[in-house]
Amino acid sequence: MKETLGRHGLLTVCREARCPNVGECWGEGTATVLILGGVCSRGCAFCNVTSGQPAPPDLSEPARVAAAAAELRWRHVVVTSVTRDDLADGGAAQFALVVEALRALPSPPAVELLVPDFAGDRNALETVTRSCPDVLAHNVETVPRLYPEVRSRASYERSLTLLSLAFGMAPGLLLKSGLMVGFGETREEVVAVLEDLFAAGCRSVTIGQYLSPSRTHPRVREYLPIEAFGELEGAARGIGFPRVASGPLVRSSYRAGG
């Protein structure tokens, strides 16, 4: 996996964000491709991806993603990106080109896009939904009260609006979101977020434990026991979510094709 991705000049969020499941997922032949470079224009407090001034989009990237997917025989490809506030469309056109390249393969895989908020740009979101991915994901990451601390340059309301708009644009599209716990939120706050996500049109949700990537990142304020993740899964299913993944090492793309 590492050799093939490196030969095609591709990054993965698995390595850039130090995902705890990298060994399991790569062992099963799955990965989450990170497009539009490895430098994010924002820099959320919890994330290990480098922040700064990104490079211009690489027009050869969609073809390279498709080539790697074909060589690795991926059946379900997850494509995400750094946030690109420096681009007029937030990188939406590049997402659409990647979907187009994957759909052109002789045996096209299912395509899941994990997108940023595109700074609330409706036209950018339309570009992505028109590309017809199989799954469209956008993570809220935490409860609204903690946004100033965890996601100071993002907006909980903007993320919910993006999901609601996507549901209106493509009602048959599976919408997905995810959040981490352990930042100091209450169980009641997490359940309220789940209710908001369901109301926005999401039918797939992931809940995982926040793990601090380094000493310079926010510390973990609580390690939830396995039983708590089971309770949150039960709450999500009680709200109506048919697809729920809840556990300490769950991340938004964990077993995405399962």
ZIGI-V594071 format. One record per backbone hydrogen bond with DSSP energy under -1.0 kcal/mol. NH is the residue of the N-H (numbers start at 1). CO is the residue of the C=O. If there is no record, write none. Layout:
BEGIN
nh,co
NH,CO
NH,CO
END
This chain:
BEGIN
nh,co
5,1
6,2
7,3
8,4
9,6
10,5
13,32
16,12
17,13
19,14
22,19
25,21
26,22
27,23
28,24
29,26
30,25
33,78
34,11
35,80
40,50
41,83
45,150
47,44
52,40
61,58
64,60
65,61
66,62
67,63
68,64
69,65
70,66
71,67
72,68
74,69
77,110
79,112
80,33
82,35
87,84
90,87
92,89
95,91
96,92
97,93
98,94
99,95
100,96
101,97
102,98
103,99
104,100
105,102
110,75
112,77
113,135
114,79
115,137
120,117
121,118
125,121
126,122
127,123
128,124
129,125
130,126
132,129
134,111
135,111
136,174
137,113
138,176
141,178
142,140
146,143
147,144
150,146
151,147
154,151
159,155
160,156
161,157
162,158
163,159
164,160
165,161
166,162
167,163
168,164
169,165
170,166
173,170
176,136
177,204
179,206
180,141
181,208
190,186
191,187
192,188
193,189
194,190
195,191
196,192
197,193
198,194
199,195
200,196
201,198
202,197
203,175
204,175
205,243
206,177
207,245
208,179
209,248
210,181
217,214
221,182
222,182
229,225
230,226
231,227
232,228
233,229
234,230
235,231
236,232
237,233
238,234
239,235
240,236
241,236
243,203
245,205
247,207
250,247
254,251
256,253
258,255
END
